[in-house]
């Protein structure tokens, strides 16, 4: 088996992995960054909208431009990018990687950062396997990356940020969005995105449950049911749609974390099974770090901060950078993370993350 | 059909016009369709209006694009005789022969 020796191996080149690789390399470490996709950037590649918030977190930049920027900066710091390569698992001597031709490479590193992101959840209802019913991510990939329309009349299920932004992206690409169906009584995403949807005149049906999708070789109609007071008892609504996009949440991708053998915990707020980690993003397995959605589903901005922290910590553990400058940068990132987790929607995540750190010391 | 304009997004307010790339051709169940070089098989199929890429073994139920990134197995096809190739993650190649999987 071919071998590859490096100081830091980062797995996953999304916002977290790119930030980790860039900061570890910036400290002087020899870094390899691997991703199973042929392009680096992860989900940022599909984000045609501008980020908002503070400049530190790329406000005013489109996700797809941020992906390019992070990639360029990583390469400038000397990060070696390995694209089209997936991690098979941890073995005694290192991590085995597999390329598109099924060739294996043994990557031996002294520190590892796992930044493999999240996977999309689905919901089952009669007809959910029909062609035309797909995940929100699939729709974004095909519409924004491959430039192929996924439907003329699309129903989005889920009014979180992913669902709201997807509806916006679909409309930009020329599809008619027949509506957004939400099981809860309120829109769950941010007001800034919900307002865009309102301005476009896309209806959001709250308090509804999907009863089923029908169609021959492709979905053609969806039925949902509501028992909301406003609807005057239980009622059913049939919506014609040739595509249904499921934006019903994400869960951390923990297969690799389970395989390496670090301690895991459950957190509903963070999306399910999550790796226990300390404030420096180290898992319970010394030398193995985690960052971004794989460490608990949050926002891309959080992923970038966590990635930077994991990269700095990994490099510091190898003796790069003075302790003083490391402590200063770490404190700065922790303050920034606190800011990002402020507010009514972030408070729960902050508490959940703190609990993860605590369960380590127990 | 000479150019792949089926369900392509030719104009986009942010992404601009669809970049020009060389066109190649792939055979889908014996019928040639155009494809853009560098795109996955599934993008070419969708653009040509092929929505059902396989039917299930037991019930013959139709399947198509679901996750789009190789995590599920809904879009498996046969490529140049090799079975169970994910259409969403495999790039087109001129002259490639794709067979959608059909239960008997």
Boltz contact constraints between the chains, C-beta under 6 A:
constraints:
  - contact:
      token1: [A, 48]
      token2: [B, 14]
      max_distance: 6.0
  - contact:
      token1: [A, 131]
      token2: [B, 51]
      max_distance: 6.0
  - contact:
      token1: [A, 131]
      token2: [B, 52]
      max_distance: 6.0
  - contact:
      token1: [A, 131]
      token2: [B, 62]
      max_distance: 6.0
  - contact:
      token1: [A, 131]
      token2: [B, 64]
      max_distance: 6.0
  - contact:
      token1: [A, 134]
      token2: [B, 65]
      max_distance: 6.0
  - contact:
      token1: [A, 134]
      token2: [B, 66]
      max_distance: 6.0
  - contact:
      token1: [A, 135]
      token2: [B, 67]
      max_distance: 6.0
  - contact:
      token1: [A, 138]
      token2: [B, 65]
      max_distance: 6.0
  - contact:
      token1: [A, 138]
      token2: [B, 67]
      max_distance: 6.0
  - contact:
      token1: [A, 138]
      token2: [B, 68]
      max_distance: 6.0
  - contact:
      token1: [A, 141]
      token2: [B, 68]
      max_distance: 6.0
  - contact:
      token1: [A, 142]
      token2: [B, 68]
      max_distance: 6.0
  - contact:
      token1: [A, 146]
      token2: [B, 39]
      max_distance: 6.0
  - contact:
      token1: [A, 146]
      token2: [B, 43]
      max_distance: 6.0
  - contact:
      token1: [A, 147]
      token2: [B, 8]
      max_distance: 6.0
  - contact:
      token1: [A, 147]
      token2: [B, 9]
      max_distance: 6.0
  - contact:
      token1: [A, 147]
      token2: [B, 18]
      max_distance: 6.0
  - contact:
      token1: [A, 148]
      token2: [B, 7]
      max_distance: 6.0
  - contact:
      token1: [A, 148]
      token2: [B, 43]
      max_distance: 6.0
  - contact:
      token1: [A, 148]
      token2: [B, 46]
      max_distance: 6.0
  - contact:
      token1: [A, 148]
      token2: [B, 47]
      max_distance: 6.0
  - contact:
      token1: [A, 149]
      token2: [B, 7]
      max_distance: 6.0
  - contact:
      token1: [A, 149]
      token2: [B, 9]
      max_distance: 6.0
  - contact:
      token1: [A, 172]
      token2: [B, 13]
      max_distance: 6.0
  - contact:
      token1: [A, 173]
      token2: [B, 9]
      max_distance: 6.0
  - contact:
      token1: [A, 217]
      token2: [B, 52]
      max_distance: 6.0
  - contact:
      token1: [A, 217]
      token2: [B, 62]
      max_distance: 6.0
  - contact:
      token1: [A, 218]
      token2: [B, 51]
      max_distance: 6.0
